[in-house]
Amino acid sequence: MKIVLTGSLGNIGKPLTNLLVAAGHQVTVISSKKERITEIESLNAVAAIGSIQDAEFLTETFKGADAVYLMEAWEGIGSLSDKEIDFLAEFKKIAQNYVTAVQQSGVKKIIHLSSIGAHSDQGNGSLLVHYNVEQILQTLPEDVSIKFMRPVGFFSNMYRWLSTIQSQGAIIQSYGGANKEPWVSPYDIAATIAEEFQKTFSGRTVHYIASDEVSPDEIANVLGKAIGNPNLEWKVISSEELLNQMLSAGINEWIAKGMVAMQKAQGDGSLYEDFYTSKPKLGKVKLEDFAKEFAEKYKTIN
């Protein structure tokens, strides 16, 4: 198949490109950076340089493709510390660009990288952006088949904790304890999406993706041992204190409030209610595997 990938060569894009090329597909990778051309071509893929905020560029790039992979990156919209960005509006604009490009190019098969929490417009905090994007993509004609991929929280998001682990010897969140929750590796996301490109496309389907199920207590224990700090603490603070800390750090207010709401949903389990109605087979990468990568990055800041 001729497949077009948005998302450049990020944590998911690079392994996904490798897997699809190895499977014999003709892959075009969209990137906003010209300096990515050499790396993309080294993977035996075609580079298309432009912006997903440009519907005309997307339309031209999608023409002739058998299928496309669509994703929206927070980083591509702007800094989470930019107080002027309306993230809800920006995600909607990108989704509308995708709708326009898909319709005008004639593409009939889509795999969309969505997120846990996209099943509802209530109680999921900043994950509301993914619900909105799914709803906009649902407006495409019925002859366009869409697979909505909903990964859970990325292991790589744990890198955000490095600063407080270093400065305070603790992971600091507004929930914690012994209740397990699902996490996922970008490698397992890429592998799942590559497999789905090989399968039949029909209608609109939802696919959750997860690698492991672990509790906050287990995470602190495993990461602590990996970095040589067996006493690493998962410290629980109030939602109000977490919000104040993020606002003091300059985080966009909507993002900060959304992250607090999301952690509340993680803590009470409501974020995962739909996930557990159709729980997927867990992927290959486990917390212990990721902990080795985490420890390597921890060494670089010490």
PASEMAR-994752 format. One record per atom (N, C-alpha, C): residue number from 0; atom name; x, y, z. Coordinates in steps of 0.1 Angstrom, whole numbers. Example, Ala and Ser with C-alpha at 12.3 -4.5 7.8 and 13.67 -1.06 7.14 Angstrom:
BEGIN
 num atomo    xx    yy    zz
   0     N   132   -57    78
   0    CA   123   -45    78
   0     C   132   -33    78
   1     N   128   -22    71
   1    CA   137   -11    71
   1     C   129     0    79
***
This chain:
BEGIN
 num atomo    xx    yy    zz
   0     N     8   -12     0
   0    CA     0     0     0
   0     C     9    13     0
   1     N     3    23    -5
   1    CA     9    36    -4
   1     C     3    43     9
   2     N    12    45    19
   2    CA     7    50    32
   2     C    14    64    35
   3     N     6    73    39
   3    CA    12    86    43
   3     C    10    87    59
   4     N    21    91    65
   4    CA    22    92    79
   4     C    24   107    83
   5     N    15   112    92
   5    CA    18   125    99
   5     C    26   122   111
   6     N    31   132   118
   6    CA    39   130   130
   6     C    53   129   129
   7     N    59   130   117
   7    CA    73   130   115
   7     C    80   117   121
   8     N    92   118   126
   8    CA    99   106   131
   8     C   100   107   146
   9     N    89   108   153
   9    CA    88   109   167
   9     C    89    96   174
  10     N    85    95   187
  10    CA    86    82   194
  10     C    78    71   188
  11     N    67    75   181
  11    CA    59    65   174
  11     C    62    65   159
  12     N    64    76   153
  12    CA    66    77   139
  12     C    78    70   133
  13     N    89    70   140
  13    CA   101    63   135
  13     C   100    48   135
  14     N    96    42   147
  14    CA    94    27   146
  14     C    83    23   137
  15     N    72    31   136
  15    CA    61    28   127
  15     C    66    29   112
  16     N    74    38   109
  16    CA    80    39    95
  16     C    88    27    92
  17     N    97    23   101
  17    CA   105    11   100
  17     C    97    -1    97
  18     N    86    -3   105
  18    CA    78   -15   104
  18     C    70   -16    91
  19     N    65    -4    87
  19    CA    57    -4    74
  19     C    66    -6    62
  20     N    78     0    62
  20    CA    87    -2    51
  20     C    92   -16    51
  21     N    95   -22    62
  21    CA    99   -36    63
  21     C    88   -46    58
  22     N    75   -41    59
  22    CA    64   -49    54
  22     C    61   -47    39
  23     N    69   -39    33
  23    CA    68   -37    18
  23     C    59   -26    14
  24     N    55   -17    23
  24    CA    47    -6    19
  24     C    55     6    14
  25     N    49    14     6
  25    CA    55    27     2
  25     C    51    38    11
  26     N    60    43    19
  26    CA    57    52    30
  26     C    62    66    27
  27     N    53    76    29
  27    CA    56    90    29
  27     C    54    95    43
  28     N    65   102    48
  28    CA    64   108    61
  28     C    63   123    60
  29     N    53   129    66
  29    CA    52   143    67
  29     C    59   149    79
  30     N    67   159    76
  30    CA    75   166    87
  30     C    75   181    84
  31     N    75   189    94
  31    CA    76   203    92
  31     C    90   208    91
  32     N   100   199    93
  32    CA   114   203    94
  32     C   122   197    82
  33     N   128   206    74
  33    CA   136   202    63
  33     C   148   193    67
  34     N   153   196    79
  34    CA   165   188    83
  34     C   161   173    86
  35     N   149   170    86
  35    CA   144   156    87
  35     C   145   148    74
  36     N   147   155    63
  36    CA   147   148    50
  36     C   157   136    49
  37     N   169   139    53
  37    CA   179   128    52
  37     C   176   116    60
  38     N   171   119    73
  38    CA   168   107    81
  38     C   156   100    76
  39     N   146   107    71
  39    CA   134   100    66
  39     C   139    91    54
  40     N   146    97    45
  40    CA   151    89    33
  40     C   160    78    36
  41     N   167    79    47
  41    CA   176    68    52
  41     C   168    56    56
  42     N   155    58    59
  42    CA   146    47    63
  42     C   139    41    51
  43     N   143    46    39
  43    CA   136    42    26
  43     C   122    47    25
  44     N   119    58    31
  44    CA   106    65    30
  44     C   108    78    23
  45     N    97    83    18
  45    CA    97    96    11
  45     C    93   107    21
  46     N   101   118    20
  46    CA    98   130    29
  46     C    89   140    22
  47     N    79   144    30
  47    CA    70   155    25
  47     C    71   166    35
  48     N    77   177    32
  48    CA    79   188    41
  48     C    68   198    40
  49     N    61   200    52
  49    CA    50   209    52
  49     C    43   209    66
  50     N    32   216    67
  50    CA    25   216    80
  50     C    12   210    80
  51     N     8   203    90
  51    CA    -6   198    91
  51     C   -16   209    93
  52     N   -11   221    95
  52    CA   -20   232    96
  52     C   -23   238    83
  53     N   -18   232    72
  53    CA   -20   236    58
  53     C   -28   226    51
  54     N   -41   228    50
  54    CA   -50   218    43
  54     C   -46   216    29
  55     N   -42   226    22
  55    CA   -38   224     8
  55     C   -26   215     6
  56     N   -16   217    15
  56    CA    -4   208    15
  56     C    -8   193    18
  57     N   -17   192    28
  57    CA   -21   178    32
  57     C   -29   172    20
  58     N   -37   179    14
  58    CA   -45   174     2
  58     C   -36   168    -8
  59     N   -26   176   -12
  59    CA   -17   172   -23
  59     C    -9   160   -18
  60     N    -5   160    -6
  60    CA     3   149    -1
  60     C    -5   136     0
  61     N   -18   137     4
  61    CA   -26   125     5
  61     C   -30   119    -8
  62     N   -30   127   -19
  62    CA   -35   122   -32
  62     C   -27   110   -36
  63     N   -34    99   -40
  63    CA   -28    87   -45
  63     C   -25    77   -33
  64     N   -27    81   -21
  64    CA   -25    72   -10
  64     C   -36    62    -8
  65     N   -32    50    -4
  65    CA   -43    40    -1
  65     C   -48    42    13
  66     N   -39    47    22
  66    CA   -43    49    36
  66     C   -34    60    42
  67     N   -40    67    53
  67    CA   -32    77    60
  67     C   -33    75    75
  68     N   -22    79    81
  68    CA   -21    79    96
  68     C   -22    93   101
  69     N   -31    96   109
  69    CA   -33   110   113
  69     C   -31   111   128
  70     N   -23   121   132
  70    CA   -21   124   146
  70     C   -20   139   148
  71     N   -22   144   161
  71    CA   -20   158   164
  71     C   -11   158   176
  72     N     0   166   175
  72    CA    10   167   185
  72     C     9   180   193
  73     N     8   179   206
  73    CA     8   191   214
  73     C    19   200   211
  74     N    31   194   209
  74    CA    43   203   206
  74     C    42   210   193
  75     N    34   204   183
  75    CA    33   211   170
  75     C    24   223   171
  76     N    16   224   182
  76    CA     7   235   183
  76     C    14   247   191
  77     N    22   243   201
  77    CA    29   253   208
  77     C    33   249   222
  78     N    40   257   229
  78    CA    44   254   243
  78     C    33   254   252
  79     N    33   244   261
  79    CA    23   243   272
  79     C    24   255   282
  80     N    35   262   280
  80    CA    36   274   289
  80     C    31   287   282
  81     N    26   286   270
  81    CA    21   297   263
  81     C     7   300   267
  82     N     5   311   274
  82    CA    -8   314   280
  82     C   -18   319   270
  83     N   -14   322   258
  83    CA   -23   327   248
  83     C   -29   317   239
  84     N   -24   304   239
  84    CA   -29   294   230
  84     C   -42   288   235
  85     N   -51   287   226
  85    CA   -64   280   228
  85     C   -62   266   223
  86     N   -58   257   231
  86    CA   -55   243   226
  86     C   -68   236   220
  87     N   -79   239   227
  87    CA   -91   233   221
  87     C   -94   237   207
  88     N   -92   250   204
  88    CA   -95   256   191
  88     C   -84   251   181
  89     N   -72   250   185
  89    CA   -61   246   176
  89     C   -63   231   172
  90     N   -66   223   182
  90    CA   -68   209   178
  90     C   -80   207   168
  91     N   -90   215   170
  91    CA  -102   215   161
  91     C   -98   219   147
  92     N   -90   229   146
  92    CA   -85   234   133
  92     C   -78   223   126
  93     N   -69   216   133
  93    CA   -61   205   126
  93     C   -71   194   122
  94     N   -80   191   130
  94    CA   -90   180   127
  94     C   -98   184   114
  95     N  -102   197   113
  95    CA  -109   202   101
  95     C  -100   201    89
  96     N   -87   204    91
  96    CA   -78   203    80
  96     C   -77   189    75
  97     N   -77   179    84
  97    CA   -77   165    80
  97     C   -90   161    72
  98     N  -101   166    77
  98    CA  -114   163    70
  98     C  -113   168    56
  99     N  -109   181    55
  99    CA  -108   187    41
  99     C   -99   179    32
 100     N   -87   176    37
 100    CA   -77   169    29
 100     C   -81   155    25
 101     N   -87   148    35
 101    CA   -92   134    32
 101     C  -103   135    21
 102     N  -112   144    22
 102    CA  -123   145    12
 102     C  -118   149    -1
 103     N  -109   159    -2
 103    CA  -104   164   -15
 103     C   -94   155   -21
 104     N   -87   146   -14
 104    CA   -77   137   -19
 104     C   -83   124   -23
 105     N   -95   120   -17
 105    CA  -101   108   -21
 105     C   -97    96   -12
 106     N   -89    98    -2
 106    CA   -85    88     7
 106     C   -97    81    14
 107     N   -96    68    15
 107    CA  -108    60    21
 107     C  -104    53    33
 108     N   -91    52    37
 108    CA   -87    45    49
 108     C   -79    53    58
 109     N   -83    54    70
 109    CA   -76    63    80
 109     C   -73    55    93
 110     N   -61    56    98
 110    CA   -58    52   112
 110     C   -55    65   119
 111     N   -63    68   130
 111    CA   -61    80   137
 111     C   -56    77   151
 112     N   -45    84   155
 112    CA   -40    83   169
 112     C   -47    92   178
 113     N   -56    86   186
 113    CA   -64    94   195
 113     C   -58    92   209
 114     N   -67    89   219
 114    CA   -61    88   233
 114     C   -72    82   242
 115     N   -67    76   253
 115    CA   -76    72   264
 115     C   -84    85   268
 116     N   -96    83   271
 116    CA  -104    95   275
 116     C  -112   101   264
 117     N  -110    96   251
 117    CA  -117   102   240
 117     C  -131    97   239
 118     N  -135    88   247
 118    CA  -148    83   247
 118     C  -159    92   252
 119     N  -154   103   259
 119    CA  -164   112   266
 119     C  -159   126   266
 120     N  -169   135   267
 120    CA  -165   149   268
 120     C  -166   154   282
 121     N  -167   145   292
 121    CA  -169   149   306
 121     C  -158   142   314
 122     N  -152   150   324
 122    CA  -144   145   334
 122     C  -130   140   330
 123     N  -125   143   318
 123    CA  -112   138   314
 123     C  -102   149   312
 124     N  -105   161   316
 124    CA   -96   172   316
 124     C   -91   176   302
 125     N   -78   178   300
 125    CA   -73   182   288
 125     C   -74   171   277
 126     N   -78   159   280
 126    CA   -80   149   270
 126     C   -92   152   262
 127     N  -100   162   266
 127    CA  -112   166   258
 127     C  -108   169   243
 128     N   -96   174   241
 128    CA   -92   177   227
 128     C   -93   165   218
 129     N   -90   153   224
 129    CA   -91   141   215
 129     C  -105   136   213
 130     N  -114   138   223
 130    CA  -128   136   220
 130     C  -133   145   209
 131     N  -129   158   209
 131    CA  -134   167   199
 131     C  -129   163   185
 132     N  -116   159   184
 132    CA  -110   155   171
 132     C  -118   143   166
 133     N  -120   133   174
 133    CA  -127   121   170
 133     C  -141   125   164
 134     N  -148   134   171
 134    CA  -161   138   167
 134     C  -161   145   153
 135     N  -150   153   151
 135    CA  -149   160   138
 135     C  -146   150   127
 136     N  -137   140   129
 136    CA  -134   130   119
 136     C  -146   121   116
 137     N  -155   120   126
 137    CA  -167   112   124
 137     C  -177   119   114
 138     N  -174   131   110
 138    CA  -183   138   101
 138     C  -179   134    86
 139     N  -168   127    84
 139    CA  -164   123    71
 139     C  -175   114    65
 140     N  -176   113    52
 140    CA  -186   104    46
 140     C  -184    89    51
 141     N  -195    82    51
 141    CA  -195    68    56
 141     C  -186    59    48
 142     N  -182    62    36
 142    CA  -174    53    28
 142     C  -159    55    32
 143     N  -156    64    41
 143    CA  -143    66    47
 143     C  -142    58    60
 144     N  -134    47    59
 144    CA  -132    39    71
 144     C  -121    44    81
 145     N  -124    44    93
 145    CA  -115    50   103
 145     C  -113    40   115
 146     N  -100    38   118
 146    CA   -97    31   130
 146     C   -92    41   140
 147     N   -99    43   151
 147    CA   -95    52   162
 147     C   -86    44   172
 148     N   -74    48   172
 148    CA   -64    41   182
 148     C   -63    50   194
 149     N   -67    43   206
 149    CA   -67    50   219
 149     C   -56    45   228
 150     N   -44    49   227
 150    CA   -34    45   237
 150     C   -37    51   251
 151     N   -32    44   261
 151    CA   -33    49   275
 151     C   -21    58   277
 152     N   -18    62   290
 152    CA    -7    70   292
 152     C     6    65   288
 153     N    15    73   282
 153    CA    28    68   277
 153     C    38    66   288
 154     N    45    55   288
 154    CA    57    54   297
 154     C    66    67   296
 155     N    68    71   284
 155    CA    77    83   282
 155     C    72    95   289
 156     N    59    96   293
 156    CA    54   108   301
 156     C    61   108   315
 157     N    66    97   319
 157    CA    72    96   332
 157     C    85   104   333
 158     N    91   108   321
 158    CA   103   116   321
 158     C   100   130   327
 159     N    87   134   327
 159    CA    84   147   333
 159     C    86   147   348
 160     N    88   136   354
 160    CA    90   135   368
 160     C   105   136   372
 161     N   114   136   362
 161    CA   128   136   365
 161     C   132   148   374
 162     N   127   160   372
 162    CA   131   171   379
 162     C   128   170   394
 163     N   116   166   397
 163    CA   112   164   412
 163     C   119   152   418
 164     N   122   142   410
 164    CA   129   131   416
 164     C   143   135   419
 165     N   149   144   411
 165    CA   162   149   413
 165     C   163   158   425
 166     N   153   168   425
 166    CA   153   178   435
 166     C   147   175   449
 167     N   137   166   448
 167    CA   130   163   460
 167     C   130   148   464
 168     N   135   139   455
 168    CA   136   125   458
 168     C   122   119   458
 169     N   113   124   450
 169    CA    99   119   450
 169     C    92   122   436
 170     N    83   113   433
 170    CA    73   115   422
 170     C    62   122   429
 171     N    57   134   424
 171    CA    47   142   431
 171     C    35   143   422
 172     N    24   137   426
 172    CA    11   137   419
 172     C     0   139   428
 173     N   -12   141   423
 173    CA   -24   143   432
 173     C   -32   130   434
 174     N   -26   119   430
 174    CA   -33   106   433
 174     C   -21    96   435
 175     N   -25    84   440
 175    CA   -14    74   442
 175     C   -20    62   448
 176     N   -12    53   453
 176    CA   -17    41   460
 176     C   -14    28   452
 177     N   -22    18   455
 177    CA   -20     4   451
 177     C   -29     0   439
 178     N   -38     9   435
 178    CA   -47     5   424
 178     C   -39     6   410
 179     N   -40    -5   403
 179    CA   -33    -6   390
 179     C   -40     3   379
 180     N   -32     8   370
 180    CA   -37    15   359
 180     C   -28    11   347
 181     N   -34    12   335
 181    CA   -26     8   323
 181     C   -17    19   318
 182     N    -5    15   313
 182    CA     5    23   306
 182     C     9    17   293
 183     N    15    25   285
 183    CA    19    20   271
 183     C    32    25   267
 184     N    39    17   259
 184    CA    51    21   253
 184     C    49    26   238
 185     N    55    36   234
 185    CA    54    40   220
 185     C    57    29   210
 186     N    66    20   214
 186    CA    70     9   205
 186     C    58     0   203
 187     N    50    -3   214
 187    CA    38   -11   212
 187     C    27    -4   204
 188     N    27     9   206
 188    CA    17    17   198
 188     C    20    15   183
 189     N    33    17   180
 189    CA    37    16   166
 189     C    35     2   160
 190     N    38    -8   168
 190    CA    36   -22   164
 190     C    21   -25   161
 191     N    12   -20   170
 191    CA    -2   -22   169
 191     C    -8   -15   156
 192     N    -3    -3   154
 192    CA    -8     5   142
 192     C    -3    -2   130
 193     N     9    -7   129
 193    CA    15   -14   118
 193     C     6   -26   115
 194     N     2   -33   125
 194    CA    -6   -45   123
 194     C   -20   -41   118
 195     N   -25   -30   123
 195    CA   -39   -26   118
 195     C   -39   -22   104
 196     N   -27   -17    99
 196    CA   -27   -13    84
 196     C   -28   -26    76
 197     N   -24   -37    81
 197    CA   -24   -50    74
 197     C   -38   -56    73
 198     N   -47   -52    83
 198    CA   -60   -58    84
 198     C   -71   -50    76
 199     N   -82   -56    75
 199    CA   -94   -51    68
 199     C   -98   -38    74
 200     N  -102   -28    66
 200    CA  -107   -16    70
 200     C  -122   -16    67
 201     N  -130   -13    78
 201    CA  -145   -13    76
 201     C  -151    -5    86
 202     N  -159     5    82
 202    CA  -166    14    92
 202     C  -158    22   101
 203     N  -163    24   113
 203    CA  -155    31   123
 203     C  -153    22   135
 204     N  -141    20   139
 204    CA  -138    11   150
 204     C  -129    18   160
 205     N  -129    13   172
 205    CA  -120    19   183
 205     C  -111     7   188
 206     N   -98    11   190
 206    CA   -88     1   194
 206     C   -80     7   206
 207     N   -81     2   218
 207    CA   -73     6   228
 207     C   -59    -1   228
 208     N   -49     6   233
 208    CA   -35     1   232
 208     C   -29     2   246
 209     N   -24    -8   252
 209    CA   -17    -8   265
 209     C    -6   -18   265
 210     N     4   -16   273
 210    CA    16   -25   274
 210     C    16   -32   288
 211     N    12   -25   298
 211    CA    13   -30   312
 211     C     3   -24   321
 212     N     1   -30   332
 212    CA    -8   -25   343
 212     C    -1   -25   356
 213     N     2   -13   361
 213    CA     9   -12   373
 213     C     4     0   382
 214     N     6    -1   395
 214    CA     1     9   404
 214     C    11    20   406
 215     N     7    31   411
 215    CA    17    42   415
 215     C    28    36   425
 216     N    24    28   434
 216    CA    34    23   444
 216     C    44    14   436
 217     N    39     6   427
 217    CA    48    -3   419
 217     C    57     5   411
 218     N    52    16   405
 218    CA    60    25   396
 218     C    72    31   404
 219     N    69    36   416
 219    CA    79    42   424
 219     C    90    31   428
 220     N    85    19   431
 220    CA    94     9   435
 220     C   104     5   423
 221     N    98     3   411
 221    CA   106    -2   400
 221     C   115     9   395
 222     N   110    21   394
 222    CA   119    32   389
 222     C   130    35   400
 223     N   126    35   412
 223    CA   135    37   423
 223     C   147    28   422
 224     N   144    15   421
 224    CA   155     5   420
 224     C   164     7   408
 225     N   157    11   397
 225    CA   165    13   384
 225     C   175    24   385
 226     N   171    35   393
 226    CA   180    47   394
 226     C   189    46   406
 227     N   188    35   414
 227    CA   196    34   426
 227     C   191    41   438
 228     N   178    43   438
 228    CA   171    50   449
 228     C   159    41   454
 229     N   162    30   461
 229    CA   151    21   465
 229     C   141    28   474
 230     N   143    40   479
 230    CA   134    46   488
 230     C   126    57   480
 231     N   127    57   467
 231    CA   119    67   460
 231     C   104    67   464
 232     N    99    79   466
 232    CA    86    80   471
 232     C    76    85   460
 233     N    64    80   460
 233    CA    53    85   452
 233     C    45    94   462
 234     N    47   107   462
 234    CA    41   116   471
 234     C    28   122   466
 235     N    17   120   474
 235    CA     4   125   470
 235     C     2   139   476
 236     N    -1   149   468
 236    CA    -5   162   473
 236     C   -19   165   468
 237     N   -25   176   473
 237    CA   -39   179   470
 237     C   -39   184   455
 238     N   -51   184   450
 238    CA   -53   189   436
 238     C   -50   204   436
 239     N   -54   211   447
 239    CA   -52   225   447
 239     C   -37   228   447
 240     N   -30   221   455
 240    CA   -15   223   456
 240     C    -8   220   442
 241     N   -13   209   436
 241    CA    -7   206   422
 241     C   -10   217   412
 242     N   -23   222   413
 242    CA   -26   233   403
 242     C   -18   245   406
 243     N   -16   249   418
 243    CA    -9   261   421
 243     C     6   259   417
 244     N    11   247   419
 244    CA    25   245   414
 244     C    27   246   399
 245     N    17   241   392
 245    CA    18   242   377
 245     C    16   257   373
 246     N     7   264   379
 246    CA     5   278   375
 246     C    17   286   379
 247     N    23   283   390
 247    CA    35   290   394
 247     C    47   288   384
 248     N    46   276   378
 248    CA    57   272   369
 248     C    54   278   355
 249     N    43   285   354
 249    CA    40   291   341
 249     C    32   283   331
 250     N    26   272   335
 250    CA    18   264   326
 250     C     5   271   322
 251     N     1   270   310
 251    CA   -11   275   305
 251     C   -22   271   314
 252     N   -31   280   318
 252    CA   -41   277   329
 252     C   -51   266   324
 253     N   -55   266   312
 253    CA   -64   255   307
 253     C   -57   242   308
 254     N   -44   241   304
 254    CA   -37   229   305
 254     C   -35   224   319
 255     N   -32   234   328
 255    CA   -30   230   342
 255     C   -42   225   348
 256     N   -53   231   346
 256    CA   -66   227   352
 256     C   -70   213   346
 257     N   -67   212   333
 257    CA   -70   199   326
 257     C   -62   187   331
 258     N   -49   190   334
 258    CA   -41   179   340
 258     C   -45   175   354
 259     N   -50   185   362
 259    CA   -55   182   375
 259     C   -67   173   374
 260     N   -76   177   365
 260    CA   -89   169   363
 260     C   -86   155   358
 261     N   -76   154   349
 261    CA   -72   141   344
 261     C   -66   132   355
 262     N   -58   138   364
 262    CA   -53   130   375
 262     C   -64   125   384
 263     N   -74   134   386
 263    CA   -85   130   394
 263     C   -92   117   388
 264     N   -94   118   375
 264    CA  -100   106   368
 264     C   -91    94   368
 265     N   -78    96   368
 265    CA   -69    84   370
 265     C   -70    79   384
 266     N   -71    87   394
 266    CA   -72    83   407
 266     C   -84    75   411
 267     N   -96    80   406
 267    CA  -108    73   409
 267     C  -112    62   399
 268     N  -103    61   388
 268    CA  -105    50   378
 268     C  -115    53   367
 269     N  -122    65   368
 269    CA  -132    68   358
 269     C  -126    70   344
 270     N  -113    73   343
 270    CA  -106    75   330
 270     C  -106    62   322
 271     N  -106    51   330
 271    CA  -104    38   323
 271     C  -116    30   322
 272     N  -128    35   325
 272    CA  -140    28   324
 272     C  -143    22   311
 273     N  -142    30   300
 273    CA  -144    24   287
 273     C  -133    15   282
 274     N  -121    18   286
 274    CA  -109     9   283
 274     C  -112    -5   288
 275     N  -117    -7   300
 275    CA  -119   -20   306
 275     C  -132   -27   300
 276     N  -140   -20   292
 276    CA  -151   -27   286
 276     C  -146   -34   273
 277     N  -134   -30   268
 277    CA  -129   -37   256
 277     C  -114   -37   258
 278     N  -109   -43   269
 278    CA   -95   -43   272
 278     C   -87   -50   261
 279     N   -76   -45   256
 279    CA   -69   -51   246
 279     C   -58   -61   252
 280     N   -53   -69   243
 280    CA   -41   -77   247
 280     C   -30   -68   250
 281     N   -23   -70   261
 281    CA   -12   -61   265
 281     C     0   -63   256
 282     N     8   -53   253
 282    CA    19   -53   244
 282     C    31   -60   251
 283     N    43   -59   244
 283    CA    55   -66   249
 283     C    63   -58   259
 284     N    63   -45   258
 284    CA    71   -37   267
 284     C    65   -35   281
 285     N    72   -39   291
 285    CA    67   -38   304
 285     C    75   -26   312
 286     N    69   -23   324
 286    CA    75   -12   332
 286     C    90   -15   334
 287     N    94   -27   337
 287    CA   108   -30   340
 287     C   116   -27   328
 288     N   111   -29   316
 288    CA   119   -26   304
 288     C   121   -11   302
 289     N   110    -4   304
 289    CA   111    11   303
 289     C   120    16   314
 290     N   120    10   326
 290    CA   128    15   337
 290     C   143    16   333
 291     N   147     7   325
 291    CA   161     8   320
 291     C   164    20   312
 292     N   155    24   303
 292    CA   156    36   296
 292     C   156    49   305
 293     N   146    48   315
 293    CA   145    59   324
 293     C   157    61   332
 294     N   164    50   336
 294    CA   176    51   344
 294     C   187    58   336
 295     N   188    54   323
 295    CA   198    60   315
 295     C   196    75   314
 296     N   184    80   312
 296    CA   181    94   311
 296     C   184   101   325
 297     N   180    94   335
 297    CA   183    99   349
 297     C   198   102   351
 298     N   206    93   345
 298    CA   221    95   347
 298     C   226   108   340
 299     N   219   112   329
 299    CA   224   123   322
 299     C   221   136   329
 300     N   212   136   339
 300    CA   209   149   346
 300     C   216   149   360
 301     N   224   139   363
 301    CA   230   138   376
 301     C   245   138   374
***
